[in-house]
Amino acid sequence: MERDDRVFGDYGAIATLFFHQSSVRATTFEVTFPEGVSEGVPRDSTNITGTGKIPRLTKSKDNAMGKPHKVKSGFLLLGGLLIAATALFVFGWLANEMLEGDTEQFDTFMRTAVHQHATPALTWFMMGFSFLGSVAVVTTLCLAAISVFLYFRQARTAALLAVTMAGMAALDVTLKLAFQRPRPVAYFGPTPASYSFPSGHAMGSVCFYGVLAAILAARARGKSAKWCIWTGAVLLIAMIGYSRIYLGVHYPSDVIARYCAGAVWVGAVGLLNTIHTNGRKEEVDRGKHG
């Protein structure tokens, strides 16, 4: 019996040692793989139980990063609408004043003040700026720009520029026929046969050079490049309008009114483009998350 007790005692010790080693192995397994990662499972797995990573955190981060961009776009859109509304108000006021003859004194004073500083060299420069705003030059440059955009597969940009310029041409003819203001006597060169109010050169320069500057600035890298593009465009547009007053082929109120009309039209096209772009982005986002 004592021998049997020793045997059972030995078996008990062996069993105790076996279970102790098994528990050690289990404990070692838990310590070695604290995140539940086993062979064949990558450590960057999105398994919530294994790695503790929650995919929704990435989505929240994207939303947080996209929120400032949406706020900035909203402020830019609001600013554009305010500028367009102000331009429309000024145009309506100028048109009413012109029809009542109240702009005559202002126009005469400005024409005389500008003409007093005329020189042969300055006249040559003003003719050059006026040429840059002519229908022939603007149309040629517009077709060239559209061709370049199409070549680089920027059909949307090309369509935006084409719609802007086509609408500008239609608006120019409509406004001239609506007001039918006679031209002033030109200081230099022949007097154009078309109506004076508002200035076609001024509106064409605002629409073409302004939209082209917006397109190029959006693709430019760095704030300095953007500032250079916008500064060049603004100066060119201003000089084209000033050249029409200098040459005497337009009243100052014609040029100011045309700038306002161009700003309204460009603002309208930009608003429609923004609405269309945001709509497409929302459709894409719904497609990704749906």
C-alpha positions in Angstrom: 0.0 0.0 0.0 2.8 2.3 0.8 4.3 1.6 -2.7 0.9 2.3 -4.3 0.7 5.5 -2.3 4.1 6.5 -3.5 3.1 5.8 -7.1 -0.1 7.8 -6.8 1.9 10.5 -5.2 4.3 10.5 -8.1 1.5 10.6 -10.6 -0.1 13.5 -8.6 3.2 15.4 -8.7 3.5 14.8 -12.4 -0.1 15.9 -13.0 0.4 19.0 -10.9 3.6 19.8 -12.8 1.9 19.3 -16.2 -1.0 21.6 -15.3 1.4 24.1 -13.9 3.4 24.1 -17.1 0.2 24.4 -19.1 -0.9 27.4 -17.2 2.6 28.9 -17.6 2.3 28.4 -21.4 -1.1 30.0 -21.4 0.2 32.9 -19.4 3.2 33.2 -21.7 0.9 33.2 -24.7 -1.1 36.1 -23.2 2.0 38.0 -22.4 3.6 37.4 -25.8 0.5 38.3 -27.7 -1.1 41.0 -25.6 -3.0 42.4 -28.6 -4.3 39.1 -29.8 -2.0 39.0 -32.8 -1.3 35.5 -34.1 0.7 34.2 -37.0 -0.7 35.3 -40.4 -2.4 38.4 -38.9 -0.6 41.7 -39.7 0.0 44.1 -36.8 -1.6 47.0 -38.6 -4.8 45.1 -39.0 -8.0 47.0 -38.5 -9.3 44.2 -36.2 -10.8 46.1 -33.2 -10.2 43.1 -30.8 -6.6 42.5 -32.0 -5.2 46.0 -32.3 -7.6 48.3 -30.6 -7.8 50.6 -33.7 -11.1 52.1 -34.5 -11.6 52.9 -38.2 -14.0 55.7 -37.3 -11.2 57.8 -35.9 -9.8 58.2 -39.4 -13.1 59.4 -40.7 -13.4 62.0 -37.9 -9.9 63.2 -38.7 -10.8 63.7 -42.4 -13.9 65.6 -41.4 -11.9 67.8 -39.1 -9.4 68.6 -41.8 -12.1 69.2 -44.4 -14.1 71.6 -42.2 -11.7 74.6 -42.4 -11.7 74.2 -46.2 -15.4 74.3 -46.3 -15.6 77.4 -44.1 -13.0 79.2 -46.2 -14.9 78.3 -49.4 -18.1 79.6 -47.8 -16.4 82.9 -46.9 -15.0 83.3 -50.4 -18.4 82.6 -51.9 -20.0 85.1 -49.7 -17.4 87.7 -50.5 -17.9 87.1 -54.2 -21.7 87.5 -53.9 -21.2 90.8 -52.0 -18.9 92.1 -54.7 -21.3 91.1 -57.4 -24.3 92.7 -55.6 -22.3 95.9 -55.1 -21.3 96.0 -58.7 -24.9 95.5 -59.8 -26.1 98.3 -57.6 -23.4 100.7 -58.9 -24.2 99.8 -62.5 -27.9 100.4 -62.0 -27.2 103.7 -60.3 -24.8 104.8 -63.1 -27.3 103.8 -65.8 -30.0 105.8 -64.2 -27.7 108.9 -63.8 -26.6 108.6 -67.4 -30.2 108.5 -68.7 -31.0 111.6 -66.7 -27.9 113.4 -67.8 -26.4 113.7 -64.4 -23.1 112.2 -65.3 -22.3 114.8 -68.0 -20.4 117.1 -65.6 -18.4 114.3 -64.1 -17.5 112.9 -67.6 -16.5 116.3 -68.9 -14.3 117.0 -65.9 -12.5 113.6 -66.1 -12.0 113.7 -69.8 -10.4 117.1 -69.6 -8.2 116.2 -66.7 -6.9 113.1 -68.4 -6.4 114.8 -71.8 -4.3 117.5 -70.2 -1.5 115.0 -69.6 -1.4 113.7 -73.1 2.0 113.2 -74.8 3.0 111.4 -78.0 4.8 108.7 -76.1 1.9 108.2 -73.7 -0.5 108.1 -76.6 1.5 105.3 -78.2 1.3 103.3 -74.9 -2.4 103.9 -74.5 -3.0 102.7 -78.0 -1.1 99.6 -77.2 -3.2 98.9 -74.1 -6.4 99.7 -76.0 -5.3 97.1 -78.6 -4.9 94.5 -75.9 -8.6 95.0 -75.0 -9.9 94.9 -78.6 -12.3 92.3 -79.8 -9.7 90.8 -82.2 -7.0 90.4 -79.6 -9.3 89.1 -76.8 -11.0 86.6 -79.1 -7.7 85.3 -80.4 -6.3 84.9 -76.9 -9.5 83.3 -75.7 -9.4 80.7 -78.5 -5.8 80.0 -77.9 -6.4 79.5 -74.1 -9.3 77.2 -74.8 -7.2 75.2 -77.2 -4.4 74.9 -74.6 -6.9 73.7 -71.9 -8.4 71.1 -74.2 -4.9 69.9 -75.1 -4.1 69.3 -71.5 -7.6 67.6 -71.0 -9.0 70.5 -69.0 -12.4 70.4 -70.8 -14.2 71.8 -67.8 -11.9 74.9 -67.6 -12.2 75.4 -71.3 -16.0 75.3 -71.1 -16.0 77.8 -68.2 -13.9 80.3 -70.2 -16.0 79.8 -73.3 -19.3 80.3 -71.5 -17.9 83.4 -69.8 -16.8 85.1 -73.0 -19.9 84.1 -75.0 -22.2 85.5 -72.3 -20.1 88.6 -72.2 -20.5 89.2 -75.9 -24.2 88.8 -75.7 -24.5 91.1 -72.7 -22.3 93.7 -74.5 -24.6 93.9 -77.5 -27.8 93.8 -75.4 -26.7 96.7 -73.1 -25.5 98.9 -76.0 -28.8 98.5 -77.8 -30.7 99.1 -74.6 -29.1 102.4 -73.8 -27.9 103.6 -77.2 -25.7 106.4 -75.9 -23.8 108.3 -78.6 -20.0 108.2 -78.6 -18.0 111.3 -77.6 -15.7 112.9 -80.1 -12.4 111.0 -80.0 -9.1 112.8 -79.1 -7.0 110.4 -81.1 -8.0 108.3 -84.1 -11.4 107.9 -85.6 -14.6 107.7 -83.5 -16.1 104.2 -83.4 -19.5 103.8 -85.0 -21.0 101.7 -82.2 -22.8 103.0 -79.1 -20.8 104.2 -76.1 -22.5 102.9 -73.0 -21.1 100.8 -71.6 -17.5 100.2 -72.7 -17.0 96.8 -74.5 -13.2 96.9 -74.1 -13.6 97.3 -70.3 -16.0 94.4 -69.9 -14.1 92.2 -72.3 -10.9 92.8 -70.3 -12.6 92.1 -67.0 -14.2 88.8 -68.2 -11.2 87.4 -70.1 -8.2 88.6 -68.1 -10.0 88.3 -64.8 -11.2 84.7 -65.4 -7.9 83.7 -66.9 -6.1 85.1 -63.8 -8.4 83.2 -61.5 -7.7 79.9 -63.4 -3.9 80.4 -63.4 -3.8 81.6 -59.7 -5.7 78.5 -58.7 -3.0 76.3 -60.2 -0.1 78.4 -59.1 2.1 77.3 -56.2 2.9 79.8 -53.5 1.3 83.1 -52.4 3.9 85.2 -54.3 3.0 83.6 -57.6 -0.7 84.1 -57.0 -0.2 87.8 -56.0 1.9 88.4 -59.2 -0.8 86.9 -61.4 -3.6 88.9 -59.8 -1.6 92.1 -59.7 -0.7 91.8 -63.3 -4.3 91.1 -64.3 -5.7 94.0 -62.3 -3.2 96.5 -63.7 -3.8 95.4 -67.2 -7.6 95.7 -66.8 -7.2 99.1 -65.3 -4.9 100.4 -68.0 -7.2 99.1 -70.8 -10.1 101.1 -69.3 -7.9 104.2 -68.7 -6.7 104.0 -72.3 -10.3 104.3 -73.6 -10.8 107.4 -71.6 -7.4 108.8 -72.7 -8.1 108.2 -76.3 -11.5 109.9 -75.9 -13.5 107.1 -77.4 -15.5 106.5 -74.2 -16.9 108.6 -71.3 -15.5 107.7 -67.8 -19.0 106.6 -66.8 -19.0 104.1 -69.7 -15.8 102.4 -68.4 -17.0 102.3 -64.8 -20.3 100.9 -65.7 -18.7 98.2 -67.9 -16.4 97.2 -65.0 -19.4 96.7 -62.9 -21.3 94.7 -65.5 -18.3 92.5 -66.0 -17.9 91.9 -62.3 -21.6 90.9 -62.1 -21.3 88.5 -65.0 -18.1 86.9 -63.8 -19.6 86.6 -60.3 -22.6 84.9 -61.7 -20.6 82.4 -63.7 -18.3 81.7 -60.7 -21.3 81.1 -58.5 -22.8 78.6 -60.9 -19.5 76.9 -61.2 -19.0 76.6 -57.5 -22.5 75.2 -57.0 -21.9 72.6 -59.7 -18.5 71.7 -58.3 -19.8 71.3 -54.8 -22.7 69.1 -56.1 -20.3 66.8 -57.9 -18.1 66.5 -54.7 -21.1 65.6 -52.6 -22.1 62.9 -55.2 -18.6 61.5 -55.1 -18.6 61.4 -51.3 -22.0 59.7 -51.2 -20.7 57.1 -53.6 -17.7 56.4 -51.5 -19.5 56.1 -48.2 -22.7 54.6 -49.6 
